[in-house]
Amino acid sequence: MNNSTVVGLAGVQCQINDPLQFVLVPATYCLVLCVGLPGNVAALLVFLQSGRVRKAIRIYLLNLTLADIFFNLTLPFWITYYLAKGHWGLPEVFCRLAGAVYYLATYSAMAFMTLISLNRYCTVAKLELVLNRPQGALISCVMAWILCLVCAVPSLAKQQTHQAESTSLKCFEQHSGQRTYAYAMVVVFALSFLVVLGTYLSIMRTLSTAAGTCQGGHRRRARAMVLGMLLVFVVCVAPYHLSLVPWVTDQMSGLACSPPSFLDNLHMLSVALLSLNSCIDPLIYCFSIKRFRTDLWTMVRKAARCHPLPSSLPPPLPTPSENRVPPNLRSSSLTSL
């Protein structure tokens, strides 16, 4: 990531204006936080209500929602960091936690989207695999969390803040020796993307060759869900990983006190797009899960009944003439109006 203030060759500080990093990214993070966090919390409540977490697909969706919530909870730290022109003003331990949880949530969400796509294909193709059973789904999710957590442990064990050539304290911006990690992240993305793409093409082929395999509405919803996951990979996840290795290489050989390069701007745009993932997932649930819309509407109605909106106007007081009218005459006169 670019530095807002760096030191030139003569030792004189120079100020670099980087609107993509210090304006676009925090603005996007604020939007994602305001939209994605309430949406995913609502989705989590829907998946948990009435104890209906008995199907494999709900277990996968619940874990994907948890990953999106964890991602959203890290955004206040990064919003503060970018608004401070790339200066980390919190204790160093918060830098480690924010960075580790950021990557843990990102790659666990990719793993759960891959598992969801496989589950939808097995359902459409009528394949009885362990992934379609609740126990298998639970074990798969636990393994995904453990693997992603193991990959995030080095970020927790190593100091992630460093003093830049200026007076700012940087967080997760040490690029020396990071090319290997960049290659590893690109490989993980490529494998997940190929699985999601393959499951979508397989679903399309299965539906075209065996139209009577399952009900029409069920086919459309399964296809819509996998298509939504595929679009998330293409629009939100792919730009970040395609620009990651060239950007890290450019940062390792870049000159101090230089304006943002094309790769810098491209990387910042991809970072903003990556964060939109947690906003899109609840929309996928609404459009591809009929039961989700029903449960969401039921939950909203229950909340409205438990917490009705207070009336802004007090009830009208009876006039003295109404007090003198007998109840039977009063009701007859009101019904005649």
DOLUM-926806 format. One record per residue (C-alpha): x, y, z; residue number from 1. Coordinates in Angstrom, 1 decimal, always signed. Each point is the difference from the previous one (the first is absolute). Layout:
<nodes>
<node u="X" v="Y" w="Z" n="NUM"/>
...
</nodes>
This chain:
<nodes>
<node u="+0.0" v="+0.0" w="+0.0" n="1"/>
<node u="+1.1" v="+3.5" w="-0.7" n="2"/>
<node u="+1.5" v="+2.3" w="+2.6" n="3"/>
<node u="-1.6" v="+3.5" w="+0.4" n="4"/>
<node u="+3.3" v="+1.5" w="+1.2" n="5"/>
<node u="+3.4" v="-1.3" w="-0.9" n="6"/>
<node u="+3.6" v="+1.3" w="+0.0" n="7"/>
<node u="+1.8" v="+0.8" w="-3.2" n="8"/>
<node u="+3.6" v="-0.5" w="-0.8" n="9"/>
<node u="+1.0" v="+3.3" w="+1.5" n="10"/>
<node u="-1.7" v="-0.9" w="+3.3" n="11"/>
<node u="-2.9" v="+2.4" w="-0.6" n="12"/>
<node u="-3.5" v="-1.2" w="+0.7" n="13"/>
<node u="-2.4" v="+0.1" w="-2.9" n="14"/>
<node u="-3.8" v="-0.3" w="+0.1" n="15"/>
<node u="-1.6" v="-2.4" w="-2.5" n="16"/>
<node u="-3.7" v="+0.4" w="-0.8" n="17"/>
<node u="-1.6" v="-3.4" w="-0.4" n="18"/>
<node u="-3.8" v="+0.4" w="-0.3" n="19"/>
<node u="-0.6" v="-3.7" w="-0.8" n="20"/>
<node u="+1.7" v="-1.2" w="+3.2" n="21"/>
<node u="-1.0" v="+2.8" w="+2.4" n="22"/>
<node u="-3.5" v="+0.9" w="-1.4" n="23"/>
<node u="-1.4" v="-2.8" w="-2.1" n="24"/>
<node u="+0.9" v="-2.9" w="+2.2" n="25"/>
<node u="-1.2" v="+1.4" w="+3.3" n="26"/>
<node u="-3.2" v="+1.2" w="-1.7" n="27"/>
<node u="-0.6" v="-3.5" w="-1.4" n="28"/>
<node u="+0.7" v="-1.5" w="+3.4" n="29"/>
<node u="-2.5" v="+2.3" w="+1.7" n="30"/>
<node u="-2.6" v="-1.0" w="-2.6" n="31"/>
<node u="+0.8" v="-3.7" w="+0.5" n="32"/>
<node u="-0.2" v="+0.3" w="+3.8" n="33"/>
<node u="-3.3" v="+1.8" w="+0.0" n="34"/>
<node u="-1.6" v="-2.4" w="-2.5" n="35"/>
<node u="+1.8" v="-3.3" w="+0.4" n="36"/>
<node u="+0.1" v="-0.3" w="+3.7" n="37"/>
<node u="-3.8" v="+0.5" w="+0.6" n="38"/>
<node u="-0.8" v="-2.2" w="-3.0" n="39"/>
<node u="+2.2" v="-2.9" w="+1.2" n="40"/>
<node u="-1.2" v="+0.3" w="+3.6" n="41"/>
<node u="-3.5" v="-0.3" w="-1.3" n="42"/>
<node u="+1.0" v="-3.0" w="-2.1" n="43"/>
<node u="+1.6" v="-1.6" w="+3.0" n="44"/>
<node u="-3.2" v="+0.4" w="+2.1" n="45"/>
<node u="-2.0" v="-1.5" w="-2.8" n="46"/>
<node u="+2.2" v="-3.0" w="-0.3" n="47"/>
<node u="+0.0" v="-0.5" w="+3.7" n="48"/>
<node u="-3.7" v="+0.5" w="+0.7" n="49"/>
<node u="-2.3" v="-2.9" w="+1.0" n="50"/>
<node u="+3.0" v="-2.4" w="+0.2" n="51"/>
<node u="-0.1" v="-0.7" w="-3.7" n="52"/>
<node u="+3.7" v="-0.5" w="-0.5" n="53"/>
<node u="-0.4" v="-3.6" w="-0.9" n="54"/>
<node u="+0.7" v="+0.0" w="-3.8" n="55"/>
<node u="+3.5" v="+0.1" w="-1.4" n="56"/>
<node u="-0.7" v="+3.1" w="-2.1" n="57"/>
<node u="-1.0" v="+2.0" w="+3.0" n="58"/>
<node u="+3.1" v="-1.0" w="+1.8" n="59"/>
<node u="+2.1" v="+1.3" w="-2.9" n="60"/>
<node u="-2.0" v="+3.2" w="-0.3" n="61"/>
<node u="+0.2" v="+0.6" w="+3.8" n="62"/>
<node u="+3.8" v="-0.3" w="-0.1" n="63"/>
<node u="+0.3" v="+2.3" w="-3.0" n="64"/>
<node u="-2.1" v="+2.5" w="+1.8" n="65"/>
<node u="+2.3" v="-0.2" w="+3.1" n="66"/>
<node u="+3.0" v="+0.6" w="-2.3" n="67"/>
<node u="-1.6" v="+3.1" w="-1.5" n="68"/>
<node u="-0.8" v="+1.3" w="+3.5" n="69"/>
<node u="+3.6" v="-0.5" w="+1.1" n="70"/>
<node u="+1.1" v="+1.9" w="-3.1" n="71"/>
<node u="-2.3" v="+2.9" w="+0.8" n="72"/>
<node u="+1.2" v="+0.2" w="+3.6" n="73"/>
<node u="+3.5" v="+0.7" w="-1.2" n="74"/>
<node u="-1.1" v="+3.0" w="-2.2" n="75"/>
<node u="-0.1" v="+2.6" w="+2.8" n="76"/>
<node u="+3.7" v="-0.5" w="+0.6" n="77"/>
<node u="+0.9" v="+0.4" w="-3.7" n="78"/>
<node u="-2.3" v="+3.0" w="-0.5" n="79"/>
<node u="+1.8" v="+1.7" w="+2.9" n="80"/>
<node u="+3.4" v="-1.0" w="-1.5" n="81"/>
<node u="-0.7" v="+1.4" w="-3.5" n="82"/>
<node u="-1.7" v="+3.2" w="+1.3" n="83"/>
<node u="+3.2" v="+0.6" w="+2.0" n="84"/>
<node u="+2.0" v="-0.1" w="-3.4" n="85"/>
<node u="+1.4" v="-3.4" w="+0.7" n="86"/>
<node u="+1.0" v="+0.5" w="+3.6" n="87"/>
<node u="-0.7" v="-2.8" w="+2.6" n="88"/>
<node u="-0.8" v="+1.8" w="+3.2" n="89"/>
<node u="-1.2" v="-3.1" w="+2.0" n="90"/>
<node u="+2.1" v="-2.5" w="+1.9" n="91"/>
<node u="+1.9" v="-2.4" w="-2.1" n="92"/>
<node u="-2.0" v="-3.0" w="+1.1" n="93"/>
<node u="-3.1" v="+1.5" w="-1.6" n="94"/>
<node u="+1.9" v="+0.2" w="-3.3" n="95"/>
<node u="+0.7" v="-3.8" w="+0.2" n="96"/>
<node u="-3.5" v="-0.9" w="+0.9" n="97"/>
<node u="-1.6" v="+2.3" w="-2.7" n="98"/>
<node u="+2.2" v="-1.3" w="-2.7" n="99"/>
<node u="-0.2" v="-3.7" w="+1.0" n="100"/>
<node u="-3.8" v="+0.1" w="+0.3" n="101"/>
<node u="-0.3" v="+1.9" w="-3.3" n="102"/>
<node u="+1.8" v="-2.8" w="-1.9" n="103"/>
<node u="-1.6" v="-2.7" w="+2.1" n="104"/>
<node u="-3.5" v="+1.2" w="-0.9" n="105"/>
<node u="+0.9" v="+0.6" w="-3.7" n="106"/>
<node u="+1.4" v="-3.4" w="-0.7" n="107"/>
<node u="-2.5" v="-1.9" w="+2.2" n="108"/>
<node u="-2.8" v="+1.7" w="-1.9" n="109"/>
<node u="+1.6" v="-1.2" w="-3.3" n="110"/>
<node u="+0.2" v="-3.6" w="+1.5" n="111"/>
<node u="-3.7" v="+0.1" w="+1.0" n="112"/>
<node u="-1.1" v="+1.3" w="-3.4" n="113"/>
<node u="+1.9" v="-2.9" w="-1.6" n="114"/>
<node u="-1.7" v="-2.5" w="+2.4" n="115"/>
<node u="-3.4" v="+1.6" w="-0.7" n="116"/>
<node u="+0.5" v="-0.3" w="-3.8" n="117"/>
<node u="+1.0" v="-3.7" w="+0.4" n="118"/>
<node u="-3.1" v="-0.6" w="+2.2" n="119"/>
<node u="-2.3" v="+1.5" w="-2.5" n="120"/>
<node u="+1.4" v="-2.1" w="-2.8" n="121"/>
<node u="-0.3" v="-3.2" w="+2.0" n="122"/>
<node u="-3.7" v="+1.0" w="+0.8" n="123"/>
<node u="-0.9" v="+0.6" w="-3.7" n="124"/>
<node u="+1.9" v="-3.0" w="-1.2" n="125"/>
<node u="-1.4" v="-2.2" w="+2.8" n="126"/>
<node u="+3.4" v="-1.1" w="+1.2" n="127"/>
<node u="+0.1" v="-1.5" w="+3.5" n="128"/>
<node u="+3.3" v="+1.4" w="+1.3" n="129"/>
<node u="+1.1" v="+0.7" w="+3.5" n="130"/>
<node u="-0.1" v="+3.7" w="-0.8" n="131"/>
<node u="-3.8" v="-0.1" w="-0.2" n="132"/>
<node u="-0.4" v="-1.4" w="+3.5" n="133"/>
<node u="-0.1" v="+2.2" w="+3.1" n="134"/>
<node u="+2.8" v="-1.8" w="+1.6" n="135"/>
<node u="+2.2" v="+0.2" w="-3.1" n="136"/>
<node u="-0.8" v="+3.7" w="-0.4" n="137"/>
<node u="+0.9" v="+0.7" w="+3.7" n="138"/>
<node u="+3.3" v="-1.8" w="-0.4" n="139"/>
<node u="+0.8" v="+1.8" w="-3.2" n="140"/>
<node u="-0.7" v="+3.4" w="+1.5" n="141"/>
<node u="+2.1" v="-0.8" w="+3.1" n="142"/>
<node u="+2.9" v="-1.1" w="-2.2" n="143"/>
<node u="-0.3" v="+3.2" w="-2.1" n="144"/>
<node u="+0.1" v="+2.2" w="+3.1" n="145"/>
<node u="+3.0" v="-1.9" w="+1.3" n="146"/>
<node u="+2.0" v="+0.1" w="-3.2" n="147"/>
<node u="-0.7" v="+3.8" w="-0.4" n="148"/>
<node u="+0.9" v="+0.6" w="+3.6" n="149"/>
<node u="+3.3" v="-1.9" w="-0.4" n="150"/>
<node u="+0.8" v="+2.2" w="-3.0" n="151"/>
<node u="-0.7" v="+3.1" w="+2.1" n="152"/>
<node u="+2.1" v="-1.0" w="+3.0" n="153"/>
<node u="+3.3" v="+1.4" w="-1.5" n="154"/>
<node u="-1.7" v="+3.4" w="-0.1" n="155"/>
<node u="-0.8" v="-0.3" w="+3.7" n="156"/>
<node u="+3.4" v="-1.2" w="+1.0" n="157"/>
<node u="+2.0" v="+2.6" w="-1.9" n="158"/>
<node u="+0.1" v="+3.8" w="+0.6" n="159"/>
<node u="-2.0" v="+1.7" w="-2.8" n="160"/>
<node u="+0.6" v="+3.7" w="+0.7" n="161"/>
<node u="+3.2" v="+1.8" w="-1.1" n="162"/>
<node u="+1.2" v="+3.5" w="-0.1" n="163"/>
<node u="+0.0" v="+1.4" w="-3.5" n="164"/>
<node u="+2.6" v="+2.4" w="-1.4" n="165"/>
<node u="-2.4" v="+2.7" w="+1.2" n="166"/>
<node u="-1.5" v="+0.5" w="+3.4" n="167"/>
<node u="-3.0" v="-2.4" w="-0.7" n="168"/>
<node u="-0.3" v="-3.4" w="+1.4" n="169"/>
<node u="-1.0" v="-2.6" w="-2.6" n="170"/>
<node u="-2.1" v="-3.1" w="+0.6" n="171"/>
<node u="+0.2" v="-3.0" w="-2.3" n="172"/>
<node u="+2.0" v="+1.8" w="-2.6" n="173"/>
<node u="+3.3" v="-1.9" w="+0.2" n="174"/>
<node u="+0.5" v="-1.4" w="-3.5" n="175"/>
<node u="+3.5" v="-1.5" w="+0.2" n="176"/>
<node u="-0.3" v="-3.8" w="-0.2" n="177"/>
<node u="-3.7" v="+0.2" w="-0.7" n="178"/>
<node u="+0.1" v="-1.3" w="-3.6" n="179"/>
<node u="-0.3" v="-3.6" w="+1.2" n="180"/>
<node u="-3.1" v="+0.7" w="+2.0" n="181"/>
<node u="-1.4" v="+1.9" w="-3.0" n="182"/>
<node u="+0.5" v="-3.0" w="-2.2" n="183"/>
<node u="-1.7" v="-2.3" w="+2.6" n="184"/>
<node u="-3.0" v="+2.3" w="+0.2" n="185"/>
<node u="-0.4" v="+0.1" w="-3.8" n="186"/>
<node u="+0.2" v="-3.9" w="-0.1" n="187"/>
<node u="-2.7" v="-0.3" w="+2.6" n="188"/>
<node u="-2.2" v="+2.5" w="-1.9" n="189"/>
<node u="+0.6" v="-1.8" w="-3.3" n="190"/>
<node u="-1.0" v="-3.4" w="+1.4" n="191"/>
<node u="-3.1" v="+1.3" w="+1.7" n="192"/>
<node u="-1.0" v="+1.9" w="-3.2" n="193"/>
<node u="+0.5" v="-3.0" w="-2.2" n="194"/>
<node u="-2.2" v="-2.2" w="+2.3" n="195"/>
<node u="-2.8" v="+2.6" w="+0.0" n="196"/>
<node u="+0.2" v="+0.5" w="-3.7" n="197"/>
<node u="+0.0" v="-3.8" w="-0.5" n="198"/>
<node u="-3.0" v="-0.6" w="+2.2" n="199"/>
<node u="-2.0" v="+2.7" w="-1.8" n="200"/>
<node u="+0.8" v="-1.4" w="-3.4" n="201"/>
<node u="-0.8" v="-3.5" w="+1.3" n="202"/>
<node u="-3.4" v="+1.2" w="+1.3" n="203"/>
<node u="-0.8" v="+1.6" w="-3.3" n="204"/>
<node u="+0.9" v="-3.2" w="-1.8" n="205"/>
<node u="-2.0" v="-2.2" w="+2.5" n="206"/>
<node u="-3.1" v="+2.2" w="-0.3" n="207"/>
<node u="+0.2" v="-0.1" w="-3.8" n="208"/>
<node u="+0.4" v="-3.7" w="-0.3" n="209"/>
<node u="-2.4" v="-1.1" w="+2.8" n="210"/>
<node u="-2.7" v="+2.5" w="+0.3" n="211"/>
<node u="-2.0" v="-2.2" w="+2.3" n="212"/>
<node u="+2.6" v="-0.6" w="+2.6" n="213"/>
<node u="-1.5" v="+2.5" w="+2.5" n="214"/>
<node u="-2.8" v="+2.6" w="+0.1" n="215"/>
<node u="+0.3" v="+3.0" w="-2.2" n="216"/>
<node u="+0.1" v="+2.6" w="+2.8" n="217"/>
<node u="+2.6" v="-2.0" w="+1.8" n="218"/>
<node u="+2.2" v="-0.2" w="-3.1" n="219"/>
<node u="-0.3" v="+3.8" w="-0.5" n="220"/>
<node u="+0.9" v="+0.8" w="+3.6" n="221"/>
<node u="+3.0" v="-2.4" w="+0.0" n="222"/>
<node u="+1.2" v="+1.5" w="-3.3" n="223"/>
<node u="-0.5" v="+3.5" w="+1.3" n="224"/>
<node u="+1.9" v="-0.6" w="+3.2" n="225"/>
<node u="+3.1" v="-1.4" w="-1.8" n="226"/>
<node u="-0.2" v="+2.7" w="-2.6" n="227"/>
<node u="+0.0" v="+2.6" w="+2.8" n="228"/>
<node u="+3.1" v="-1.6" w="+1.5" n="229"/>
<node u="+1.7" v="+0.0" w="-3.4" n="230"/>
<node u="-0.8" v="+3.7" w="-0.5" n="231"/>
<node u="+1.4" v="+0.8" w="+3.4" n="232"/>
<node u="+3.3" v="-1.8" w="-0.9" n="233"/>
<node u="+0.2" v="+1.8" w="-3.4" n="234"/>
<node u="-1.0" v="+3.5" w="+1.1" n="235"/>
<node u="+1.3" v="+0.2" w="+3.6" n="236"/>
<node u="+2.7" v="-2.6" w="+0.6" n="237"/>
<node u="+1.7" v="-0.4" w="-3.4" n="238"/>
<node u="+1.3" v="+3.6" w="-0.5" n="239"/>
<node u="+1.8" v="-0.1" w="+3.4" n="240"/>
<node u="+1.8" v="-3.2" w="-0.7" n="241"/>
<node u="+0.8" v="+0.7" w="-3.6" n="242"/>
<node u="+1.8" v="+3.2" w="+1.0" n="243"/>
<node u="+1.5" v="-1.3" w="+3.2" n="244"/>
<node u="+3.3" v="-1.5" w="-1.2" n="245"/>
<node u="+0.9" v="+2.8" w="-2.4" n="246"/>
<node u="-0.8" v="+2.6" w="+2.6" n="247"/>
<node u="+2.1" v="-1.7" w="+2.7" n="248"/>
<node u="+2.9" v="-0.3" w="-2.5" n="249"/>
<node u="-0.4" v="+3.7" w="-0.8" n="250"/>
<node u="+0.0" v="+1.0" w="+3.7" n="251"/>
<node u="+3.2" v="-1.9" w="+0.6" n="252"/>
<node u="+1.8" v="+1.8" w="-2.7" n="253"/>
<node u="-1.8" v="+3.4" w="+0.2" n="254"/>
<node u="+1.7" v="+3.3" w="+0.7" n="255"/>
<node u="-0.7" v="+2.1" w="+3.0" n="256"/>
<node u="-1.9" v="+3.2" w="-0.3" n="257"/>
<node u="-1.6" v="-0.9" w="-3.4" n="258"/>
<node u="-3.6" v="+0.6" w="-1.0" n="259"/>
<node u="-2.4" v="-2.9" w="-0.1" n="260"/>
<node u="+0.7" v="-2.2" w="-3.0" n="261"/>
<node u="-2.6" v="-1.8" w="-2.2" n="262"/>
<node u="+0.4" v="-3.2" w="+2.1" n="263"/>
<node u="-0.5" v="+2.0" w="+3.2" n="264"/>
<node u="-3.3" v="+1.4" w="-1.3" n="265"/>
<node u="-1.1" v="-3.4" w="-1.4" n="266"/>
<node u="+0.7" v="-1.7" w="+3.3" n="267"/>
<node u="-1.9" v="+2.6" w="+2.0" n="268"/>
<node u="-3.0" v="-0.4" w="-2.3" n="269"/>
<node u="+0.2" v="-3.8" w="+0.5" n="270"/>
<node u="+0.1" v="+0.5" w="+3.8" n="271"/>
<node u="-3.2" v="+2.0" w="-0.1" n="272"/>
<node u="-1.6" v="-2.6" w="-2.3" n="273"/>
<node u="+1.0" v="-2.8" w="+2.3" n="274"/>
<node u="-1.8" v="+1.5" w="+3.0" n="275"/>
<node u="-3.3" v="+0.0" w="-2.0" n="276"/>
<node u="-0.2" v="-3.7" w="+0.4" n="277"/>
<node u="-1.5" v="+0.1" w="+3.4" n="278"/>
<node u="-2.8" v="+2.4" w="-1.3" n="279"/>
<node u="-0.9" v="-2.3" w="-3.0" n="280"/>
<node u="-0.4" v="-3.3" w="+1.9" n="281"/>
<node u="-3.2" v="+1.0" w="+1.9" n="282"/>
<node u="-1.5" v="+1.0" w="-3.4" n="283"/>
<node u="+0.9" v="-3.4" w="-1.4" n="284"/>
<node u="-1.9" v="-1.6" w="+2.9" n="285"/>
<node u="-3.1" v="+2.1" w="-0.7" n="286"/>
<node u="-0.1" v="-0.7" w="-3.7" n="287"/>
<node u="+1.0" v="-3.7" w="+0.0" n="288"/>
<node u="-1.6" v="-1.4" w="+3.2" n="289"/>
<node u="-3.8" v="+0.2" w="+0.2" n="290"/>
<node u="-0.1" v="-1.2" w="+3.6" n="291"/>
<node u="+2.4" v="+2.8" w="+0.9" n="292"/>
<node u="-2.4" v="+2.7" w="-1.2" n="293"/>
<node u="-2.9" v="-1.7" w="+1.9" n="294"/>
<node u="+2.0" v="-0.3" w="+3.3" n="295"/>
<node u="+1.3" v="+3.5" w="-0.3" n="296"/>
<node u="-3.5" v="+1.4" w="-0.4" n="297"/>
<node u="-1.2" v="-2.1" w="+2.9" n="298"/>
<node u="+2.9" v="+1.3" w="+2.2" n="299"/>
<node u="-0.8" v="+3.6" w="-1.0" n="300"/>
<node u="-3.7" v="-0.4" w="+0.9" n="301"/>
<node u="+0.9" v="-1.5" w="+3.3" n="302"/>
<node u="+2.3" v="+2.8" w="+0.8" n="303"/>
<node u="-2.7" v="+2.5" w="-1.0" n="304"/>
<node u="-2.5" v="-1.6" w="+2.3" n="305"/>
<node u="+2.5" v="-0.1" w="+3.0" n="306"/>
<node u="+1.1" v="+3.6" w="-0.5" n="307"/>
<node u="-2.9" v="+2.0" w="-1.6" n="308"/>
<node u="+0.6" v="+3.5" w="-1.0" n="309"/>
<node u="-1.2" v="+2.5" w="+2.6" n="310"/>
<node u="-2.9" v="+2.2" w="-1.1" n="311"/>
<node u="+0.9" v="+3.6" w="-0.4" n="312"/>
<node u="-3.5" v="+1.3" w="+0.8" n="313"/>
<node u="-1.7" v="-0.6" w="+3.4" n="314"/>
<node u="-3.5" v="-1.4" w="+0.0" n="315"/>
<node u="-2.7" v="+2.6" w="-0.2" n="316"/>
<node u="-1.7" v="+1.0" w="+3.2" n="317"/>
<node u="-3.8" v="-0.2" w="+0.2" n="318"/>
<node u="-1.8" v="+3.3" w="-0.1" n="319"/>
<node u="-2.4" v="+1.0" w="+2.8" n="320"/>
<node u="-3.0" v="-0.6" w="-2.3" n="321"/>
<node u="+1.2" v="-3.6" w="-0.7" n="322"/>
<node u="+0.3" v="-0.7" w="+3.7" n="323"/>
<node u="-3.7" v="+0.9" w="+0.5" n="324"/>
<node u="-1.2" v="-2.3" w="-2.7" n="325"/>
<node u="-1.0" v="-3.5" w="+1.1" n="326"/>
<node u="+2.3" v="-2.8" w="-1.4" n="327"/>
<node u="-2.8" v="-1.6" w="-2.1" n="328"/>
<node u="-0.9" v="+3.4" w="-1.7" n="329"/>
<node u="+3.7" v="+0.8" w="-0.4" n="330"/>
<node u="+0.8" v="-3.2" w="-1.9" n="331"/>
<node u="-3.1" v="+0.3" w="-2.2" n="332"/>
<node u="+0.9" v="+3.6" w="-0.9" n="333"/>
<node u="+3.6" v="-1.0" w="-0.9" n="334"/>
<node u="-1.0" v="-2.8" w="-2.2" n="335"/>
<node u="-2.4" v="+2.2" w="-1.9" n="336"/>
<node u="+2.9" v="+2.3" w="-1.1" n="337"/>
</nodes>
